[in-house]
């Protein structure tokens, strides 16, 4: 076995170096400016209750695609992850690809929203936002980009409103909710969702956030903070670290009835691939998705493993189906440097080709 050479001088030097970094880190934290929630200029196009429809402003004067794209994000986190910082913004990448980009911000539900259902979100707010965009641009169909749970919402919407969607892009989107390697699914199988919702009403975002973090406790709750001192030593890195921390813990509460249905029907019942999801008086059949589909997934995704996403090809009704695999994780697909160089450009190229 190799000999570990630890001397008192080395220990003292390491302690001094650490304390120096720690002091610099505190200084950078104290001098940090206000942490923004998104970096790209945008305007409010439509607002209903807590839902806001934004349109992003572009420095790119050349629009390559006359069909606008609507980003549908998940309910469980805030959508500014797609626009987290200047050099790591999926939104800016899409704008640079010549797309006209809209995004739905679902807001922060309060106790008055406990009764909101998936039907309210998908056939209500989402459908009306789509109609606003269609009317503004004078088009019958728009492009849609669904992210994570928002991708599942987009699949449901496109199956029920195929006449309004020209092309569908899904990113890190669960389709088969009961694959063996899905840790989140295995955790939720034995939860008494009815008791939880009937007792709590809306589900606290903080509770869900800690659930997600507990799936990789060492990396997300231990190692990250051991590495924090190195990250905070540089002012720019410190600001980026704080942006990520702000997003991670900025978790809206979940409307109780929507949480009840999504958990029971999708995770516990796996009804999406069975064609048994009911929204209002309509049944969701993925076979009704006949428009072109681009499905993007992350190979190291611990929340939506590839096995949960790639079955989409089997269930949709379109023959124009493509996949794009990204070598990274659930968050890295938005913020890593490699992702920024490849993913938005690939989406833009695919949509431009199909539009």
C-alpha positions in Angstrom: 0.0 0.0 0.0 1.3 3.5 -0.7 2.6 5.5 2.2 0.6 8.6 3.2 3.0 11.4 3.9 1.4 13.7 6.4 3.6 16.1 8.2 2.7 18.9 10.7 4.0 21.5 8.3 1.6 20.3 5.6 -1.3 20.2 8.0 -0.6 23.8 9.1 -0.2 25.0 5.5 -3.5 23.4 4.5 -5.3 25.0 7.4 -3.8 28.4 6.6 -4.8 28.0 2.9 -8.3 27.0 3.8 -8.7 30.0 6.2 -7.5 32.3 3.5 -10.0 30.9 1.0 -12.7 31.1 3.7 -12.0 34.8 4.4 -12.0 35.6 0.6 -15.3 33.7 0.3 -17.0 35.7 3.0 -15.7 38.9 1.4 -17.2 37.9 -2.0 -20.5 36.9 -0.3 -20.7 40.3 1.4 -19.9 42.1 -1.9 -22.3 40.1 -4.0 -24.9 42.1 -5.9 -28.6 41.2 -5.9 -29.1 37.7 -7.5 -31.4 38.0 -10.4 -34.1 35.5 -11.5 -33.2 35.3 -15.2 -30.9 37.5 -17.3 -32.7 38.0 -20.6 -35.0 40.9 -21.1 -38.7 39.8 -21.5 -42.2 41.3 -21.5 -45.5 40.2 -20.2 -47.8 39.2 -23.0 -50.7 37.7 -21.1 -51.6 37.2 -17.4 -54.3 35.1 -15.8 -54.5 34.5 -12.0 -50.9 33.4 -11.1 -49.9 32.4 -14.7 -47.8 34.8 -16.7 -46.9 34.4 -20.4 -43.6 36.0 -21.3 -42.0 36.8 -24.6 -38.2 37.2 -24.6 -36.5 40.0 -26.4 -33.7 39.2 -28.8 -30.5 40.9 -29.9 -30.7 38.8 -33.0 -32.5 40.9 -35.7 -32.8 37.9 -38.1 -35.7 35.6 -37.3 -35.1 32.3 -39.1 -38.4 30.8 -38.0 -41.8 32.5 -38.3 -43.4 29.9 -36.0 -43.0 30.9 -32.3 -42.0 28.4 -29.7 -43.6 28.2 -26.3 -41.6 26.8 -23.4 -43.7 24.8 -20.8 -41.7 24.4 -17.6 -42.5 22.2 -14.6 -44.6 23.3 -11.7 -42.1 22.2 -9.1 -39.3 24.6 -9.8 -38.9 28.1 -11.2 -38.4 28.4 -15.0 -35.4 30.8 -14.8 -33.2 27.8 -14.7 -33.4 28.0 -18.5 -32.0 31.6 -18.3 -29.8 31.3 -15.2 -26.8 33.4 -16.3 -25.5 35.3 -19.4 -23.2 32.6 -20.7 -25.4 29.7 -19.6 -28.9 30.4 -20.9 -30.9 28.0 -22.9 -33.3 30.9 -23.7 -30.5 33.0 -25.2 -29.3 30.0 -27.2 -32.8 29.6 -28.7 -33.0 33.3 -29.5 -29.6 33.1 -31.2 -30.9 30.2 -33.2 -33.4 32.6 -34.7 -36.4 31.5 -32.7 -39.2 33.6 -31.3 -39.4 32.4 -27.7 -42.3 32.5 -25.2 -42.4 31.0 -21.7 -45.1 30.2 -19.2 -44.4 31.1 -15.6 -46.9 29.2 -13.4 -46.2 31.4 -10.3 -46.6 30.5 -6.6 -49.9 28.8 -5.7 -51.5 29.8 -2.4 -54.2 28.1 -0.3 -56.9 29.5 -2.6 -55.4 27.4 -5.5 -55.6 24.1 -3.7 -58.5 22.9 -5.9 -56.6 23.6 -9.2 -56.5 20.4 -11.3 -54.3 19.2 -14.1 -57.3 20.0 -16.4 -57.2 23.6 -15.2 -53.5 23.9 -16.0 -53.5 22.0 -19.3 -56.9 22.6 -20.9 -57.2 26.0 -19.1 -54.1 28.2 -18.6 -51.9 26.4 -21.1 -54.5 26.3 -23.8 -55.3 30.0 -23.4 -51.6 30.9 -23.6 -51.3 28.9 -26.8 -54.4 30.8 -28.3 -52.9 34.1 -27.3 -49.7 33.3 -29.2 -51.5 31.9 -32.2 -53.6 35.1 -32.5 -50.6 37.4 -32.1 -48.7 35.7 -34.9 -51.7 34.9 -37.1 -50.8 31.1 -37.2 -52.9 28.0 -36.7 -50.1 26.1 -35.0 -47.1 26.9 -32.8 -44.0 25.0 -31.7 -43.9 23.7 -28.1 -40.9 22.9 -25.9 -41.7 21.0 -22.7 -39.2 20.6 -19.9 -39.3 17.8 -17.2 -42.8 17.8 -15.8 -43.7 20.5 -18.3 -42.7 18.0 -21.0 -45.3 15.6 -19.6 -47.9 18.4 -19.6 -46.8 19.2 -23.2 -47.4 15.6 -24.2 -50.9 15.7 -22.7 -51.7 19.0 -24.4 -50.4 17.9 -27.8 -52.4 14.7 -27.6 -55.6 16.6 -26.9 -54.9 19.7 -29.1 -52.9 18.3 -32.0 -54.5 20.9 -34.3 -52.6 23.7 -32.5 -49.1 22.2 -32.3 -46.8 22.1 -35.3 -43.7 20.5 -33.7 -43.1 19.2 -30.2 -39.8 19.1 -28.4 -39.4 17.4 -25.0 -36.5 17.7 -22.7 -35.7 15.4 -19.7 -39.3 14.4 -19.8 -40.7 11.3 -18.0 -43.0 9.0 -20.0 -42.7 5.6 -18.4 -42.9 6.4 -14.7 -42.1 3.0 -13.4 -38.7 1.9 -14.8 -36.6 0.0 -12.3 -33.9 2.7 -12.1 -36.2 5.5 -11.4 -35.4 6.4 -7.7 -38.1 9.0 -7.4 -40.7 6.6 -8.6 -39.7 3.9 -6.2 -39.8 6.4 -3.3 -43.3 7.6 -4.1 -45.0 4.2 -4.8 -45.9 3.7 -1.1 -46.9 7.3 -0.3 -50.5 7.7 0.8 -51.1 10.7 -1.5 -54.8 11.1 -0.5 -53.9 11.3 3.2 -51.1 13.8 2.4 -53.2 16.1 0.3 -56.3 15.9 2.5 -54.1 16.7 5.5 -51.9 19.5 4.1 -53.9 21.0 1.2 -51.2 22.4 -1.0 -47.9 20.5 -0.8 -45.0 22.6 0.4 -42.3 23.2 -2.1 -39.7 23.0 0.6 -40.8 19.4 1.4 -40.5 18.3 -2.3 -37.2 20.1 -2.6 -35.7 18.1 0.2 -37.1 14.9 -1.2 -35.3 15.6 -4.5 -32.0 16.4 -2.7 -32.2 13.2 -0.6 -32.0 11.1 -3.8 -28.3 12.1 -4.0 -27.5 13.2 -0.5 -23.8 13.1 -0.6 -23.3 15.0 -3.8 -26.2 17.5 -3.4 -26.0 18.1 0.4 -22.5 17.2 1.4 -19.8 17.4 -1.3 -21.3 20.5 -2.8 -20.7 22.5 0.4 -17.3 21.1 0.9 -16.4 22.4 -2.6 -18.2 25.7 -1.8 -15.1 27.4 -0.4 -13.2 27.0 -3.7 -16.3 28.1 -5.7 -16.7 31.3 -3.6 -13.1 32.3 -3.8 -13.7 34.0 -7.2 -16.3 36.8 -7.3 -17.8 35.6 -10.6 -17.9 32.0 -9.4 -19.5 33.1 -6.2 -22.3 34.9 -8.0 -22.9 31.8 -10.2 -23.0 29.6 -7.1 -25.5 31.9 -5.4 -27.7 31.9 -8.5 -27.9 28.1 -8.4 -28.6 28.0 -4.7 -31.3 30.6 -5.1 -33.0 28.5 -7.8 -32.6 25.2 -5.9 -34.4 26.5 -2.9 -36.9 28.7 -4.8 -39.6 25.9 -4.8 -43.3 26.9 -5.2 -45.9 25.0 -3.3 -47.9 22.6 -5.4 -51.7 22.9 -5.8 -53.1 20.0 -3.8 -55.4 18.5 -6.4 -52.9 18.7 -9.2 -50.3 17.0 -7.0 -52.8 14.3 -6.1 -53.6 13.4 -9.7 -50.0 13.7 -11.1 -48.6 11.4 -8.3 -51.4 8.9 -8.4 -52.0 8.7 -12.2 -48.5 9.1 -13.5 -46.1 7.7 -10.8 -48.3 5.2 -9.0 -50.6 4.2 -11.9 -48.3 4.8 -14.9 -51.4 5.8 -16.8 -49.8 7.9 -19.5 -48.4 5.0 -21.4 -51.6 3.0 -20.7 -53.8 5.7 -22.3 -55.8 6.1 -19.2 -55.0 9.7 -18.1 -58.3 11.6 -17.8 -58.3 15.4 -18.0 -61.9 16.7 -17.6 -64.0 14.6 -19.9 -61.1 13.8 -22.3 -58.7 10.8 -22.3 -55.1 11.4 -23.2 -53.8 9.0 -25.9 -50.2 9.5 -26.9 -51.1 8.0 -30.3 -52.8 11.3 -31.1 -49.4 13.0 -31.1 -49.0 13.0 -34.9 -46.8 16.0 -35.3 -42.9 15.7 -35.5 -41.3 15.0 -32.1 -37.7 15.7 -30.9 -37.0 14.0 -27.5 -33.9 15.2 -25.6 -32.7 13.3 -22.6 -29.7 13.3 -20.3 -27.6 10.1 -19.9 -26.7 10.8 -16.2 -30.2 12.0 -15.2 -31.0 10.8 -11.7 -34.6 12.3 -11.7 -35.6 11.2 -15.2 -33.4 8.4 -16.3 -33.1 7.7 -20.0 -35.2 4.6 -19.6 -38.1 6.7 -18.4 -37.9 9.1 -21.4 -36.9 7.0 -24.5 -40.1 4.8 -24.5 -41.9 7.8 -25.9 -41.0 6.6 -29.4 -43.1 3.5 -28.9 -46.3 5.3 -27.8 -46.6 8.4 -30.0 -48.5 8.3 -33.3 -45.9 10.1 -35.4 -43.3 8.5 -37.6 -41.2 11.7 -37.6 -39.5 11.1 -34.3 -35.9 11.9 -33.3 -33.9 11.6 -30.1 -30.9 13.5 -28.8 -28.9 12.2 -25.9 -26.8 14.6 -23.8 -23.9 13.3 -21.7 -24.8 15.0 -18.5 -27.4 15.3 -15.7 -30.8 16.7 -15.2 -29.6 20.2 -14.4 -26.4 20.1 -16.5 -28.6 19.9 -19.7 -29.5 23.5 -19.1 -26.4 25.0 -17.6 -23.2 23.2 -18.6 -20.9 24.8 -21.1 -21.1 21.8 -23.4 -24.9 21.8 -23.3 -25.0 25.5 -24.2 -22.9 24.8 -27.3 -25.1 21.9 -28.5 -28.6 21.7 -27.2 -30.2 25.1 -28.1 -28.5 25.1 -31.5 -29.8 21.5 -32.1 -33.3 22.5 -31.1 -33.2 25.6 -33.4 -31.9 23.6 -36.3 -34.5 20.9 -35.9 -37.4 23.4 -35.5 -36.2 25.4 -38.5 -36.0 22.3 -40.6 -39.5 21.3 -39.6 -41.1 24.7 -39.9 
